[in-house]
Amino acid sequence: MSADTAPTEPRLDQRVVLITGAYGGLGRALSLACAQRGATVVLLGRSMPHLERLYDELEEAGAPQTGIIPLDLEGAAPKDYAALATMIEEEFGQLHALVHCAAALGTPMPLSSYDMSHWTKAMATNLHGPVLLTQAMLPLLEASDAGSVVFTLDDHDTAYWGAYGVSKAAIRSFATILADETENRLNADGYPRVAVHRINPGPMRTPLRTRAFPGELPTEVPLPETRVDHFLPLIARTDRQLTATDVRVERDA
């Protein structure tokens, strides 16, 4: 990539970034942006073909190193996440950032008649998977002395949003408690070893959004690429003292 077209700061050289839901709308945008800024990006998602296509895109964009991890959060067990942490340590030596982008919509319907198969899938992908993955990665993130966990949030705890709304509300609480528990675990420089951030990027033109609002015109919502700059400083930890942030991006931002 030439100097004339190089992305703006922050740079992410020497940082290893794990992104879940990597080939989805936001995940893909963040994967490309991190790679273009020098990060080693580890792509996590369910579909190997989709991951391989994104891998090729990152290689073409000049990514220094890229990893692929095919894993379905819906069916993964604690031992799978422990094995994943071991693999990342052996392959990359370290981990600096974990970005949660994977999401399952579930089915919009009243709680009184909610299909439990859809409930279980949404809760596994949106809540249980991120919790287990974060637990498994915390030792690596703390060892980096400048780790970052970024949770992508959404506010839909209203009628008919079912498991999606419940799981997103729950993961917000998990992130809040985790930030409280880690903010005083300091490195030698007096900064938190791991920063925990919550960010609601607002409506974006993604496949999940299309399923949720099939009648919405694509031009009515911004592309996920327009939200990337809100994530990058949190991934890079440009402010080492900053943790427990709760970022809400306005629709027209």
LINPEWO-V348629 format. One record per backbone hydrogen bond with DSSP energy under -0.5 kcal/mol. CO is the residue of the C=O (numbers start at 1). NH is the residue of the N-H. E is the energy in kcal/mol with one decimal. If there is no record, write none. Layout:
# LINPEWO-V348629
co = {CO | CO}
nh = {NH | NH}
e = {E | E}
This chain:
# LINPEWO-V348629
co = {2 | 2 | 3 | 12 | 15 | 15 | 16 | 16 | 17 | 17 | 18 | 19 | 19 | 21 | 24 | 25 | 26 | 27 | 28 | 29 | 30 | 31 | 32 | 33 | 34 | 34 | 35 | 37 | 38 | 39 | 40 | 41 | 41 | 42 | 43 | 44 | 44 | 45 | 46 | 47 | 48 | 49 | 50 | 51 | 52 | 53 | 54 | 55 | 56 | 57 | 58 | 59 | 65 | 67 | 69 | 69 | 71 | 72 | 72 | 77 | 77 | 78 | 79 | 80 | 81 | 82 | 83 | 84 | 85 | 86 | 87 | 88 | 88 | 89 | 96 | 97 | 98 | 98 | 99 | 99 | 100 | 107 | 110 | 111 | 114 | 115 | 116 | 117 | 118 | 119 | 120 | 121 | 122 | 123 | 123 | 124 | 127 | 128 | 129 | 130 | 131 | 132 | 133 | 134 | 135 | 137 | 138 | 139 | 140 | 140 | 142 | 147 | 148 | 149 | 149 | 150 | 150 | 151 | 151 | 154 | 156 | 158 | 160 | 161 | 161 | 162 | 163 | 164 | 165 | 166 | 167 | 168 | 169 | 170 | 171 | 172 | 173 | 174 | 175 | 176 | 177 | 178 | 179 | 182 | 184 | 185 | 187 | 191 | 193 | 195 | 196 | 196 | 197 | 198 | 199 | 199 | 200 | 204 | 206 | 207 | 208 | 209 | 213 | 217 | 218 | 222 | 223 | 224 | 224 | 225 | 227 | 227 | 228 | 228 | 229 | 231 | 231 | 232 | 233 | 233 | 238 | 239 | 245 | 247 | 250}
nh = {5 | 6 | 6 | 15 | 17 | 40 | 96 | 97 | 19 | 42 | 99 | 22 | 44 | 24 | 28 | 29 | 30 | 31 | 32 | 33 | 34 | 35 | 36 | 37 | 37 | 39 | 38 | 12 | 14 | 41 | 17 | 43 | 67 | 19 | 69 | 21 | 22 | 71 | 48 | 51 | 52 | 53 | 54 | 55 | 56 | 57 | 58 | 59 | 60 | 61 | 63 | 62 | 41 | 43 | 45 | 71 | 73 | 75 | 76 | 80 | 81 | 82 | 83 | 84 | 85 | 86 | 87 | 88 | 89 | 90 | 91 | 92 | 93 | 93 | 148 | 18 | 100 | 150 | 20 | 101 | 152 | 109 | 113 | 114 | 116 | 119 | 120 | 121 | 122 | 123 | 124 | 125 | 126 | 127 | 128 | 129 | 131 | 132 | 133 | 134 | 135 | 136 | 137 | 138 | 139 | 141 | 142 | 143 | 95 | 144 | 145 | 195 | 98 | 151 | 197 | 100 | 152 | 153 | 199 | 156 | 158 | 161 | 109 | 164 | 165 | 166 | 167 | 168 | 169 | 170 | 171 | 172 | 173 | 174 | 175 | 176 | 177 | 178 | 179 | 180 | 181 | 182 | 183 | 185 | 186 | 193 | 190 | 187 | 147 | 149 | 244 | 245 | 151 | 247 | 153 | 201 | 249 | 206 | 210 | 211 | 212 | 213 | 216 | 220 | 221 | 205 | 226 | 227 | 228 | 228 | 230 | 231 | 231 | 232 | 233 | 234 | 235 | 236 | 237 | 238 | 240 | 242 | 198 | 200 | 253}
e = {-0.8 | -0.5 | -0.6 | -1.9 | -0.6 | -2.5 | -2.4 | -1.9 | -0.5 | -3.3 | -3.0 | -0.5 | -2.3 | -1.7 | -2.6 | -1.6 | -2.6 | -2.5 | -2.4 | -2.1 | -2.8 | -2.2 | -2.5 | -0.9 | -0.5 | -2.4 | -1.7 | -3.3 | -0.7 | -0.7 | -2.9 | -0.6 | -2.5 | -2.4 | -2.9 | -0.7 | -2.2 | -2.5 | -0.6 | -2.2 | -2.8 | -2.0 | -2.0 | -2.6 | -2.1 | -1.7 | -2.5 | -2.4 | -2.3 | -1.5 | -2.4 | -1.3 | -1.4 | -3.2 | -1.7 | -0.8 | -0.7 | -1.0 | -1.2 | -1.2 | -1.5 | -2.2 | -2.2 | -1.8 | -2.2 | -1.9 | -2.4 | -2.5 | -2.2 | -2.4 | -2.7 | -3.0 | -0.8 | -1.1 | -1.6 | -3.0 | -0.5 | -2.8 | -2.4 | -0.8 | -1.2 | -0.5 | -1.3 | -1.2 | -0.5 | -2.1 | -2.6 | -1.6 | -2.3 | -2.5 | -2.2 | -2.3 | -2.8 | -1.9 | -2.4 | -2.9 | -2.3 | -2.6 | -2.8 | -2.5 | -2.4 | -2.2 | -2.0 | -1.6 | -0.5 | -2.5 | -3.0 | -1.9 | -0.5 | -1.1 | -1.3 | -2.4 | -2.6 | -0.5 | -3.0 | -3.0 | -0.5 | -0.6 | -2.4 | -1.0 | -1.5 | -1.7 | -0.8 | -1.1 | -1.4 | -2.4 | -2.8 | -2.2 | -2.0 | -2.2 | -2.4 | -1.5 | -1.6 | -2.4 | -2.4 | -2.2 | -2.5 | -2.7 | -2.4 | -1.8 | -2.1 | -1.6 | -1.5 | -1.7 | -1.3 | -3.1 | -2.0 | -3.0 | -2.9 | -2.7 | -1.7 | -0.6 | -2.7 | -3.1 | -2.9 | -0.7 | -2.9 | -1.7 | -2.1 | -1.9 | -1.9 | -2.6 | -1.8 | -2.2 | -1.4 | -2.5 | -1.7 | -2.1 | -0.6 | -0.6 | -1.4 | -0.6 | -1.6 | -1.9 | -0.6 | -0.8 | -2.0 | -2.8 | -1.3 | -1.6 | -0.7 | -1.1 | -2.4 | -3.3 | -1.8}
